[in-house]
Amino acid sequence: MARPGHLLSTFLLSTLLIAYCVVADVGNVTTAGDEDEIRVEGTVSQGVTYDARSLIVNGKRELLFSGAIHYPRSTPDMWPDLMEKAKQGGLNTIETYIFWIEHEPVKGQYNFEGRNDLVKFLKLVQQSDMYAVIRLGPFIQAEWNNGGLPYWLREVPNIIFRSDNEPFKELMKEYVTMIINKLKEEKLFAHQGGPIILAQIENEYNTIQRAYREKGDSYIQWAAQMALGMDVQIPWIMCKQTDAPDPIINTCNGRHCGDTFTGPNKPNKPSLWTENWTTQFRVFGDPPSQRSAEDLAYSAARFFSKNGSMINYYMFYGGTNFGRTTSSFTATRYYDEAPIDEYGLLREPKWGHLKDVHKALNLCKRALLWGTPTVENLGKKLEARVWQQPGTEVCAAFLANNDTRQPQTINFKGQQYYLPPRSISILPNCKNVVFNTNQITTQHNSRNFVRSDIANSNFKWEMYREVPPTSGQAESEGPLEHWVTTKDTTDYLWYIAKLNLGVRDLPMKKGVVPVLRVASQGHGLHAFVNGEYIGTQHGSKVEKNFVFQKPATFKEGTNYIALMSYVVGLPDSGAYMEHRYAGPRSMTILGMNTGTLDITENGWDHRVGLLGEEKGIFTEEGSKSVKWTNLDQGGPLTWYKGYFDAPEGNDPVLITMAGMGKGMVWINGNNIGRYWMSYLSPLKQPTQSEYHIPRAFLKPKDNLIVILEEEQGIPKDVHISTANRDTICSIVSEFHPPSPRLFENKAGIVRPLVDDLRPMAELTCPDQKKIAAINFASFGDPFGSCGALVQGNCTAPASMQIVEKHCLGKPSCKIPVEVSAFGNINGACAPNVPKTLAVQAVCSK
């Protein structure tokens, strides 16, 4: 195998010698001299059809690059910016689920306002000149409460969700019809001139289908026919549904559908990827989750090289699970590691590297959509996938090294190409590399949280403490099920009992203290005995059941036990979701003089929710209904109230819940979600410490903040900050290919847009800022990530001076990555080892 240094001159020569492809007659293809004008004869000029190669939209084949953005997970004022950033990232399609639980929270009462304004969202997609994919479900999972199904469905007699069950099918059809009619009225389907080109019915049903036996098989057939009967004149899809009934297209979900997807279930259907997971959603108790930009780009390139024609990134922007919208134990921040982070800021290099792979694939568009594929084995774990349009010189090649550890050098069409481990090089004319999935040419960045002087200057906390209730008349012998009792109107349900004890019931041996034991089906519990807080316990996403055991002091006479059961969202997956339960199921007292005392059937009263919830004390008006006192040592089930002014500038706003335990936060009456600082990951850190406050929730002055703290946190260290990504970096080697952004494809002819195709380190400040400082610069063998770059064994002494000359005071800059530009290199690097330039800069107004 040749070493990278020996191949550098060959590689650069290959890059610089751009071959111009000559386009011959292409039969049934009509062109107007531009790649985007390829049309399919015999298809409708307005509407969507498909064949084995791709969707055909308004008469044209399309490569579809889609990103998931869920409208309820952001505020409407954020939508235009999110769509613009998605489009700049190379997307031409936006995908969203449609959330039944949000649109019909009460049977027959519909909500399409604010964050639930589906029509406004889809019209903004159209105004952004992008397509839309809608996934109606109506079961959507999506880590959303009850999988997107409204709670009231559970109370429909004899209902079985997602089965050949008449009550469920009737209500499902009624809901889907309502949504479809609403979208038709707004002319949002493609045949009406709208953006919607694809619709999904059901969601990953194969994973539970066998649980319903023949009722599962007949249900999926019914769902397909019901959807087809809606006459939307666009294709319908079912994800992860290998037996999707014709003409519905079965699609793939996963990380590597280029390798795991068994393909369409009929030869006339295209290969579509509905969920390429950009990271892993997090539940409380999880450590950080990540997926590299390189792995995402590899998966995209591989799928398109193997006959794929649509990819949807789940999520492209994750957003925020406001209020009580999450499924069981899911964190408030959703897919923050997506290409656009929770605050709407570009996460680099993920966003930029995907933009580059989309550009590289679009350079191959004619070959991919009209060519014939062949596969050439180039050695162990090495292959070339070539798309050649018959009778023309239109050709695109994907050179793959599937070895996860070793780089390789291959010979393809008489020329040598260096392939890093587990990477794909894209050659849009079968000659010149414009992109390698493992070599990032776009910039990197690091997120900063800046504490706001203005917002934190006048915090004066007041508090109101909930009092555990004492029992009235016991309404049942044993404890009632949690969700049946609350109807999911609150997380909280009190279980209250009165217990009379004689002196001989109590422990008589010195040092023996009774222990209250509660076995619960989830999710958590706060316990009080005679008004004294004795502790808390909870389950987890994996195991929701738990046993609470804490010592408690009982007295002779009447004792009051108050158990605050809480949940963290209804489950969002699995079969028979209508039969999921939560709350205490048995209660005993250990260590009594008369032995273990079972109080499960002692008689229990129940109180739904907290008094502060009932009075709405998180609103300006409701806060006047209770007496607030000065801050003291706090305690469980305590409300805290304060005011703050909006932070300076326009950067996104967040609150850091330092020192708190578990609860919720309201800003001017808007619930920004659950926080849970006390539930630590295996790394001994909270899963989420910062919580997004949308600017739309804020006034310039006197913003009301109310915190419900369930445990014993005190908000003295809680603070407001802004978020930015003003720390930018570039890490590029001599051996990197030029960016695909430097090329264009006109009617099958690939050509450079510039003369200089040398590797460049590029930096661009966000929001029209300028480079104020260079914090790090090294040309040699530096390592690390943006925000934590470190000099390696060698470096050019002139690195900092050269970078500052190119970049300081400018909104953007480019630095050539070559030895001649940096001069002598000090240190222990071998002369023939390719050098890397790493730069870290800070942007400012």
NORPEWO-V969560 format. One line per field, one symbol per residue. ss: DSSP state (~ for helix, > for strand, _ for the rest). phi: phi as a letter, one per 20 degrees, with the letter a starting at -180 (. if undefined). A space follows every 50 residues. Layout:
# NORPEWO-V969560
ss->???
phi->???
This chain:
# NORPEWO-V969560
ss->___~~~~~~~~~~~~~____________>>____~~~_>>_______>>> ____>>>__>>__>>>>>>_~~~__~~~~~~~~~~~~~____>>>>>__~ ~~~__>__>____~~~_~~~~~~~~~~___>>>>>>>______>~~~~__ ~~~~~__________~~~~~~~~~~~~~~~~~~~~___>~~~___>>>>> >___~~~_~~~~_~~~~~~~~~~~~~~~______>>>>>_________>> >>>>__~~~~__________>>>>>>>_____>_________~~~~~~~~ ~~~~~__>>>>>>>>>>__>_____>___>__>______>_____>___~ ~~~~~~~~~~~~~_~~~~~~_>>>>>>>>__>>>>>>>______>>>>>> >______>>>>>__>>>>>___>>>>>_____>>>>_______>>>>>>> >_~~~~_____>>>>__________>_____~~~~~_____>>>>>>>>> >_____________>>>>>>___>>>>>>__>>>>>>>_______>>>>> >_____>>>>>>>>>>__________~~~____>>>>>>>______>>__ ___>>>>>__~~~~~______~~~~___>>_______>>>>>>>______ _>>>>>_____>>>>>>__>>>>>>>___>_____>___>>>>_~~~___ __>>>>>>>_____~~~_>>>>>>>>>>>>>>>______~~~>>>>__>> >>_______>>>>>_____>>>>>>>>>>>__>>>__>>>___>>___~~ ~~~~~~~____>>>>>__~~~~___>>________>>>>>>>>>_
phi->.fegffefffffffffeeeeeeeegdmeddcdncgfdfcdfndffbpccb cfeafddlndfcedddcecegfebegfeggffffffffenecbddbfddg feecfcgnddccdlfeegffffffgffemcecdddfmffdmlldglmnef ffgfefgmfcflbfcggffffffffffffgfffffeldegfeneefdbcd dlalfgfcgffdlfffffffffgffffffflelcfdccelcfdgffefee cdcqebffdeffogebfedeecdebdffacfddgoefgcbbffffffgff fffffdnfcbcceddecencefldeffgmffffclfefgdfgenefedef ffffgffffffffegfffecedeccdfdpfmcbcdddcegmcefbccced deffcdfbdcdclmcececfgkbceddfcmcdfdacfecedffdbcecdd fefffefcfceccbdfdgfdfeefebfdfefffgeellebfdbedccdce cefefegdefnecfcedceceoebbddcclnefdqcbbebgfcffbcebb fbedcfoedddcdeecccnffcbnelffddcbofcbccdenffenfdedg dfocdccemdfffgemfedffffeeceecffcemqflceccbcbefffmc fgdbceefnedbrccddlnefepedbeeeefgemcffbddcfdggfeddf cleedcdededcfcefdfbdcddbceecbcccdgeffffffecccdlnee bfeceedfgcedccffllecfebdebbbdrcfbocgnbfcfefbaegegf ffffffcgmdfbbccfdbgfedmfcepdfffeegecddccccebf
